[in-house]
């Protein structure tokens, strides 16, 4: 068991004697974000029309290289590690900050078509998990995270993540088309021709 002490990012004027003790489950070291991770995190920030910074207290400590989206108060992290790695750290961060955390899981080989998203949404009484969602782009340019099975869809908006029981697609074919549009949009925004 590893124990670490982290300052409360929600109250930057708090003195060091009010540090928040946090127990991290497991002993897996979190990897530093790669260029591919950074690229995909900034893409999500752009979809949410949010400015981002990478030095936000607890988020930067638990998830090195993660982005904090300022307009929507969401932490975003990307990794090539597959589920269930880092769910414990995501849970700790979401509960400690009271803010949503998005974990983008890209394929180790760099394929953008294998992108999945895990989301932790805290509220005052519980933490809700939404695992293995996919990025969806509507015909009007609206961005969503959608399940491949049952569950609500999550609308990516400037002011946050919004759960909806009404999906942005009519059927499985429409859902798959929206996921393909999102992947094509993501692939078209590679900078300087470099790939993941």
N, C-alpha and C positions, 0 to 999 in steps of 0.2 A: 504494500500500500504506500502510495506517495502522497505527501501532504504539501500543499503550497499555500502561501498567503498572498492575496491580491487586493489592491485598493479598489474601493467601490467606484465604478466608472460613472455612476449616475449622480454622484455628489463629489465633484472635483475639489471642493474646498475642505473635505474631511481630512482631519489630521491622521498621521500614521498610526496612532493608537487605536483607531477604529477600523482596523484591517479585517477583511472577511476571510476566515479560514475556509478552505475548500479542499475536499478530498477527491482526488482523481482516481477513478476506477482503473484497474489494470496497470500495466507498465509499458504500454506502447508509446514510443516517442512520436510526437506529431512532426511530420516532415515540413520543411520550409516550403512555401508556395513556389512553384515553378513559373516560367513565362506562360505556359499553357493555362495554369490555374489562374494567374493574374488576368489573362485575357478573358477568360470566361466569366470571372467575377465582375470585371468592368462591363462586360456585355449585359449582365443582369442589372447592374446599376443604371446603365443607359436605358434599358427597357422600362425601368421604374422612374426615369427622369430625375435621378438623384445624384447629387455630388457624393463622393466617397472619400474616406481617408483610412489609412491603415494602422493608425496608432491609437486605438481607442481602448485604453486601460485593459480590462479583463479580457476583452475579445482578442487583443494582440498577444496577451500572455498565454491564454489557453489555445488559441488558434493562430499560430504565427503566420503572418502574411494575409490574414483575413481582412476584409473590407467592412467598414461601418458606414451604412448608407444614412446620411444625415437627415434627409427630408422625411424618410419613413422610419427611422430608428430601427433598422434591421441589420443584423450581422450576417455576412455572406462569407463562406469558405468553400474552397474547391480542392479536390484531391483525386488521385487515381486509385486510392484504396477503396475496396469494395465493402458493401454492407456485411457485417454490422460495425466495422471499425469506426471509432470516434463518436458513436452515438452517446456514450457516457459523457464525453466532454461537451457535446452539444447540449445535453440535458442540463448539466451543471451551469453552463453559460446562460441558457434560456431562463432557468429558475433564478439565478443570481441577479440577472439584469432586468428580468421581467419583460424582455423583448424577444421577438421572433428571431430564430436562427435558420438560415438556409444553408444546407450542405450539398454542394454540387459534386456529383461523382462522375468523372469522365473515364473513358476507357484508357487503360495503360498504353494501348497502341496509338492513341491520339484520335480515334474515330469519334467524330461529333455525333454520330447517329446513336451511340450507346450512352448518351448523357442521361443520368437519372438524378432526381432531386429528393432529398430527405428534408423535411421541415418540422421544426419544433415550435409550437405556438403556446406560450404560457398565458394563463389567465389567473385571477386571484385564488382559485380553488384547485386547479389541476394543470397538467401539462398535456397537450394534445399532440400526437405524432401523426405525420402523414408521410409514409415511406414509399420510395420508388415511384415518385410522380415524374411526369415528363413535361417539358416545355412545349406550349401550344401557342401558335400565332393565328389569330382570327383574320378573316378577310378584311376587316376594317383596321387591322394593325394592332389590335388589343392583345396583350400578352397574359397568358394564364399558365398555371401549373395544373395538370390534369392527371387523374388516376387511370391506370389501365384497367382496373376492375371497379369495384364499388367505392364510394366515398365522395365527399364534396370536391368541387374544383376550387382553386385559389386564384383570384384575380390579382395580378401584379399592378399596383397603382402607385402613383406618386406619394400618396400619404400612407401607404402600408399594404399589407396583405389582407384581402377580404375573402372570407369563405362564402361559397354559394352552393346551395343544393341544386341550382339550375346550371347545367353544364353549357359551355359555349359551343357545343357541337350537338348535332341532331341524332347521329348514330355512330357506330364504330367506324364506318368508312370516312365520315366527316371528321371524326377525332383523329384518325390516322393521317388524313390530309393536312390537318392543322399542325400536327407534330412534324410532318415532313417540311411544311413551310417554315416552321421555327428552326429546324436543323439547317435548312438551306440559308436562312437569314443569318444564322450563327456562322456558318462556313463562309459566307460572303463578306464577313467583317474581319477576316484575318488581315493583319497589318503587314505590309511589305512582302507578302507572299509566303511568309513562314508559316509552317503548320504546327499543330500541337505535337 
